[in-house]
Amino acid sequence: MRAALRLIPAPTHREYIRGYIRGCVHGRLQRWVSACIATLLLAAPLGAAERSFPMDCYTALEKAQAEELADFSAALEAKDGSFEADVRAQAIALAKKLDPSLKPKDAAKKPMAAEDQLSDKALRDAAAARDKAREDAEKADKGPQDPKSRAYPKPENARERLDALRFEMIADQTDFVAALSLDPDAKGEAALRQVILKSLPSLLGTPKWSCERALKERIAGLSSMKYAPWTGTWTTRLGEMTIEQNDAAVTGSWKRDPAAAVPDGTFTGTIKDRVMTGAWRSDPDQGTLVLTLSRSDVYWKGITKQKSETHPIEGQRVGSGTLAKPDAVAKPDAPAKPEKAK
């Protein structure tokens, strides 16, 4: 195990293990954790492991989910044309989407007797009645649904259990993809993120319940996100600084007093790699700045210039740590003027 842990390439990747182990406390995805540990034990040298680790984890997750679906389908009867046989076929089809190499156990097909047909019809009628009651209840409840909610209608038949299981699996995959970086330099994570997000809508299908619609909206939101690591609020020696990144363009402002209606200064800039180059203005003064963002996306440092004077500056994303309290500087190039003696 110690050898395996040494192969975990970065603190970020350890979170994949920690997060899903927490999930397994409740009995879910135990096979996924086992598969990940096996992946680590068999991992190649560190460089290759770092590049492939997220994909290996996702592949293990899909395989574990496919096996869970196969186990679910194996417990269902296979009488021709029966309600459970239809659900069984759906479960197997979903499992093969997740893991095309999966070979579920074939069940011996049996014809339905006359009494079986009557009970099967009653089961289908009961399921339809439950669906209608749920639809009416959801129409009456128009409150907003939390996109991260796992509150799924309580299943009471095989089809509902399959729907609930599929919802949980897609929610697990959505949590997984949300933890992947948008950073193009993140050694394949951004590309894997796109691949997963393209596949999730087809697994979810047409949403039936409000929780599924909320999950679909969450997936769409993740798909529309752009990598904008500069965007946010930062603590600096100038006070609170707000930065907005749109592709390679950046705008921002700073305030010593966050409640002030007017900022003390503004700036614009452009991004190349992780470096921002721009110009600042704080009437009547102006100058230039060069800032470099850390790989963690929570800290930057750089310099500001006005004519021949150069001053250091650094920023910490609000909520990610602390810097020294803002000093009396209201402009990035010089300390505040001392008050005149009375």
C-alpha positions, -999 to 999 in steps of 0.1 A, spaced: 0 0 0 28 24 8 42 18 -27 8 26 -42 5 58 -22 38 70 -35 25 67 -70 -3 91 -64 10 120 -84 -5 151 -68 -25 163 -39 -54 171 -62 -56 134 -73 -56 122 -37 -90 140 -33 -105 115 -58 -96 87 -35 -107 106 -3 -140 117 -17 -151 83 -29 -139 65 2 -162 89 21 -190 77 -2 -181 41 5 -188 46 42 -224 43 31 -218 12 12 -215 26 -23 -187 23 -49 -166 -1 -28 -155 -19 -60 -144 15 -74 -120 21 -45 -107 -15 -49 -102 -9 -86 -84 24 -80 -61 8 -54 -53 -20 -80 -46 7 -106 -22 24 -82 -4 -8 -74 1 -16 -111 9 20 -121 38 29 -144 66 52 -133 55 85 -118 54 106 -150 31 82 -168 10 77 -137 5 114 -134 -8 117 -169 -31 87 -168 -43 88 -132 -76 107 -138 -85 85 -168 -77 53 -148 -99 65 -120 -128 73 -143 -124 39 -161 -125 21 -128 -156 41 -118 -174 31 -150 -164 -5 -146 -177 -6 -110 -210 10 -120 -214 -15 -149 -208 -44 -125 -234 -29 -101 -259 -28 -130 -250 -63 -140 -257 -75 -104 -290 -56 -104 -301 -72 -137 -291 -107 -125 -317 -104 -97 -345 -98 -121 -366 -125 -137 -363 -130 -175 -398 -142 -184 -406 -131 -220 -424 -98 -222 -426 -93 -185 -422 -60 -167 -390 -71 -150 -376 -86 -182 -379 -52 -199 -362 -35 -169 -335 -62 -170 -328 -54 -207 -326 -17 -200 -301 -23 -171 -279 -45 -193 -279 -19 -221 -269 8 -197 -241 -14 -182 -227 -21 -217 -227 17 -224 -205 21 -193 -183 -9 -200 -186 -24 -236 -164 -53 -225 -189 -64 -198 -205 -98 -204 -235 -101 -181 -248 -136 -172 -274 -148 -195 -307 -158 -178 -328 -187 -191 -358 -172 -207 -392 -185 -196 -426 -179 -211 -452 -162 -190 -481 -183 -178 -517 -169 -178 -515 -160 -142 -481 -144 -147 -496 -122 -174 -524 -110 -151 -500 -101 -123 -476 -85 -148 -504 -63 -161 -513 -53 -125 -477 -44 -119 -475 -22 -150 -508 -5 -141 -496 2 -106 -463 17 -119 -483 39 -143 -506 51 -115 -475 59 -93 -460 79 -121 -492 99 -126 -493 106 -88 -457 118 -88 -463 140 -118 -492 156 -101 -472 161 -69 -443 177 -88 -466 201 -106 -480 212 -73 -445 217 -58 -429 245 -79 -400 252 -55 -365 253 -69 -345 220 -69 -310 219 -56 -288 209 -85 -266 188 -62 -296 171 -44 -296 133 -43 -333 133 -32 -348 108 -56 -384 96 -53 -385 64 -32 -385 34 -56 -411 7 -52 -407 -15 -83 -378 -28 -105 -381 0 -130 -381 27 -103 -351 10 -87 -332 11 -120 -341 48 -125 -329 56 -90 -297 36 -95 -289 53 -128 -296 87 -112 -271 80 -84 -245 68 -109 -248 99 -131 -246 121 -100 -214 103 -90 -199 109 -124 -210 145 -123 -193 149 -89 -162 133 -104 -161 156 -134 -167 187 -113 -135 179 -95 -115 179 -127 -95 210 -137 -104 232 -166 -67 241 -168 -54 231 -203 -20 224 -185 -36 199 -161 -21 169 -179 -53 156 -196 -78 165 -170 -95 192 -192 -98 168 -221 -112 141 -200 -136 165 -185 -150 174 -219 -153 137 -229 -173 129 -197 -196 159 -200 -205 149 -236 -214 114 -225 -235 122 -195 -266 137 -212 -271 105 -232 -269 84 -201 -294 106 -183 -318 107 -213 -350 128 -211 -354 140 -175 -386 127 -158 -385 142 -123 -374 175 -110 -342 161 -95 -332 147 -129 -340 181 -145 -318 198 -119 -290 173 -126 -293 180 -163 -290 217 -156 -259 211 -134 -243 191 -162 -251 219 -187 -236 244 -163 -204 224 -160 -202 221 -198 -205 258 -203 -178 267 -178 -147 284 -192 -112 283 -177 -110 318 -161 -86 314 -131 -82 351 -127 -119 357 -121 -127 364 -85 -121 386 -55 -86 389 -41 -70 403 -10 -41 427 -18 -22 455 -1 -44 479 -20 -75 464 -5 -101 442 -20 -95 436 -57 -121 422 -81 -109 406 -114 -130 395 -143 -115 373 -170 -131 368 -204 -109 345 -225 -75 363 -227 -89 398 -217 -90 409 -181 -106 439 -163 -104 447 -126 -107 473 -99 -97 477 -62 -112 493 -31 -96 500 2 -132 500 16 -152 471 1 -184 490 8 -173 521 -12 -194 529 -42 -165 540 -63 -132 520 -67 -99 536 -59 -85 524 -92 -90 502 -123 -69 482 -146 -71 462 -179 -48 435 -192 -43 404 -213 -34 369 -203 -7 347 -219 0 314 -202 -3 324 -165 10 359 -168 -12 391 -169 3 422 -185 -17 454 -183 -22 490 -173 -37 506 -142 -52 540 -136 -60 558 -103 -66 594 -111 -46 613 -117 -19 586 -118 -14 556 -141 12 529 -148 17 493 -158 16 459 -141 28 424 -146 13 396 -125 19 358 -124 -7 334 -112 3 303 -92 -5 268 -104 -30 265 -76 -51 294 -90 -54 309 -55 -23 332 -54 -5 357 -76 24 380 -73 40 406 -95 50 442 -98 34 476 -106 52 504 -123 49 542 -126 76 559 -146 109 546 -130 94 533 -98 86 496 -93 67 481 -64 58 445 -55 23 433 -52 6 400 -44 -30 387 -42 -47 358 -23 -81 346 -35 -107 354 -9 -116 323 12 -84 304 3 -60 319 28 -48 352 43 -24 379 34 -14 409 56 -40 435 61 -41 461 33 -17 490 41 -25 526 36 -17 524 -1 -45 537 -23 -25 535 -55 -2 507 -66 30 528 -71 36 548 -39 27 549 -2 0 572 10 11 608 18 15 615 55 -10 639 71 3 674 77 9 683 113 -16 707 128 
